[in-house]
Amino acid sequence: MTDEPTVVRPYGDTTGDGMVQTSFTLPVPPGPRAEGAALQLAAKMGIEPAMVVHSHGIGAGFTFFVVYGSVRHLVDLAEVHVEERAYPLLSPSEVNAAVKTGLHRKLVVLGACIGTDAHTVGIDAILNLKGFAGEKGLEYYRELAVENMGAQVTVPELVARARAQRADAVLVSQVVTQKDAHLRNTREMAGAFREAMGEQRPLLIVGGPRFDPQMAAELGVDKVFGRGTTPGEVASYLVAALTPAPTPAPTPETTSTDAAQEVPA
């Protein structure tokens, strides 16, 4: 088996040929001039030679393009820094068993969209029974007590409800991102929980398509989930963060050694 290469190029027809495909819209009416403008932009992006493989008008004075061509850029995998999952992905039955064994009660989860965000599709996908991407939502897990507060929940309302319900975890979805509203709302929420509950605050989790999973510490929360997160990933994280790790059973060798040490000389 060969080692994975550390420097790679895009792949199109043959390995390392550098071929890429991209799409964009220009405020130019469809026609030869528009395609010439698209090729000029592609060249300035480092795609050369480039081909316009698709174009069509989208309203008055605009043209959508798909461009295909070769780039010379290299990707150094040693310099790619991302947050990888540091906990096992569990099945619903494994999550239920871990919560029942570790907490001896149900794990209380509160979810909401805060601020003016009225887009509940994200929080619903994680919490509601129907779930997302073929996975059941957290309401399906019998050892989780889940409440979805819905949209446009104020931060004081969320803090008060979390305190009343003795929530173990608070999940917040933010889809509206204009002028970084998702970042501002998250910092406000984290600050409010810190001020109201201190070290006794619940686990704070945020998610949305524009979040960077590496920003948790900067935003003052415990975990950030990005685009494409599934209910199973969230449930598995809750288990990893909120239930004590199981104590390994002693091996026969350890047991015999310990017993020998306990015998008086």
Beta strands, then each sheet from edge to edge (+ up, - down):
strand 1: 7-8
strand 2: 19-26
strand 3: 50-57
strand 4: 63-70
strand 5: 75-76
strand 6: 107-112
strand 7: 144-148
strand 8: 169-173
strand 9: 203-207
strand 10: 223-225
sheet 1: 1+ 5-
sheet 2: 2+ 4- 3+
sheet 3: 7+ 6+ 8+ 9+ 10+
end
